[in-house]
Amino acid sequence: MGLTTRILIAMLAGIVFGALLNFLNASQLLGSGATGAINSYLTGGLFDIVGRIFIASLKLMVVPLVLVSLVCGACALSEGSRIGPLAGKTVLLYLLTTAVAITLALCMALIIQPGVGVDVAPGGAFVPKESPPLSDVLVNIFPTNPVAAMAQGNMLQIIVFALLMGYAISRCGEPGERIAAFFNDLNEVVLRMVGVLMVFAPYGVFALLAKTFAELGMEFILDLGKYFLVVLATLLLHAFGVYSLLLKLLSGLSPIELFKKMRPAQVFAFSTASSAATIPVTLSTVEKRIGVDNKVAAFTVPLGATINMDGTAIMQGVATAFIAQMYGIEIGVMGYLTVILTATLASVGTAGVPGVGLIMLAMVLQQVGLPLEGIAIVMGVDRLLDMVRTAVNITGDSVVSAVVAKSEGALSEEIFYDRNYDSVANGGAVTASS
Ligand code: ASP
């Protein structure tokens, strides 16, 4: 059985098993002794440990992979002086897709009106963490110390440093060639490390999902059902509708093929709820299964995981309209335009880790004068939505990567339409899957 199939089976098994534990817990069928044992040894014990090790093993690869791969990419790019146009196109598309996502979310929320008539007592006051001012977000892109940037996993700073280094290598003549050869070899090794870890992925995915679903409070769905469904429907519409159109119109590639190839990466994003932790899988999938050349993917994927959060923007759009409707506050057309602008910027500043989208929602609400207590209300259903929106976030990164690569002549259609290999299992090696 190919690794992709095993990962998908693990995902389904994890969800079913977790939901079963949840049901047993809630219904008290097993008595308090057995329930307590399951909670402490299985959900809070084994699953917790395996899940945490799994996430750690993904995160472990992020910094080496992004650095090495982007140095190689920048080096190849600067030979053809393509860094500028590539960066311009990528950032523009990232911002554009996010603005479309939030507009779609607002339209859906204004038509369906999930907040009208909802009367939910807030679960408690929400004390927002200070969201960083936008000027800091800009200044912080430039590292003062590359080692500190790597130690903290600061993606944008690592990107700047790697671009500079790759550019310098390509301008150095013979010494540069030696270093470039070294980095290219290192890139192979790092990708292979990702491949080795991937073999254990089904266990990690199972443990994470079983734990999450075992602990998920299901009763919230009733109270916030409409909000939940509107966010979910918009996420799906954006992923399958907007991205398909974009891919087809701008590159002529088949969306169905891309979605099929992205499935394992989407499962990782779904189970970890972190675009940043999923970078190794997204990068290897985009390069080895979708056929985007390393020189494009090494730049677009880590950048996308850091600044492109369409799914997050969708949640923020629906949540803002929902909260306004629930409190009966009219924010008007100008208010909604402000929401589009702020949520687009907020998504740039949102880190690709679980739950941060909700913190950045505070910034959006503040801009249009809506009560922050609203966040405490939508928080109840956020975990599950976070998982789905993270999968959408990384799908957006891969679509933009494919579009940009196609326009730069850096996409292999042979790989894109080839169904005969399972790259994730082999650190990228092209082999026949079973
Ligand atoms: N979990 C999301 C991500 O990593 C960010 C968020 O919306 O909270 O992409």
Residues whose N, C-alpha, C, O or C-beta is under 5 A from the ligand:
A	BS01	LIG	A273 S274 S275 A276 T312 A351 G352 V353 P354 G355 V356 G357 L358 D386 T390 N393
